[in-house]
């Protein structure tokens, strides 16, 4: 059975690419999410954390993509 898992590092790299393609800065995202600091966004981009589901939905809207376009998955055999 193939079970997809999220590749954090590749997803983070993808968030950076999509953010830049949308013409947004880290500061732009920080303001859009109402975060006091950009730390969470840097964690997403560095692949050390994923956005929560509600933030993922908002991020997809801000980047004008689908959630599936943000998350990079690997398939493993279980």
Secondary structure by P-SEA (a helix, b strand, c coil): cbbbbbaaaaaaaaaaaaaaaacccaaaaaaaaccccaaaaaaaaaccccccaaaaaaaaaaacccccccbbbbbbcc
